[in-house]
Amino acid sequence: MSYVKAMKWNRRHVKGTRQPVIMSTGSGFWPAHAWLEREWWTYLERCKAQGIEPMECEQYYRSQLR
């Protein structure tokens, strides 16, 4: 359910449920755009130039944290 639909539903069902509407902002891995530009895309270019298979984005990110 989108945010807009949830808010409309809440207005129509005032005496319905009083449970909070919990919206998922997208669980999973969401790197910052700045990191993608500086690190990830340059890494992909290096891998392509060397002809090697790159890691997954999340795996590469986690390897940079260590």
Secondary structure, 3 states (H helix, E strand, C coil): CCHHHHHHHHHHCCCCCCCCCCCCCCCCCCCCHHHHHHHHHHHHHHHHHHCCCCCCHHHHHHHHHC
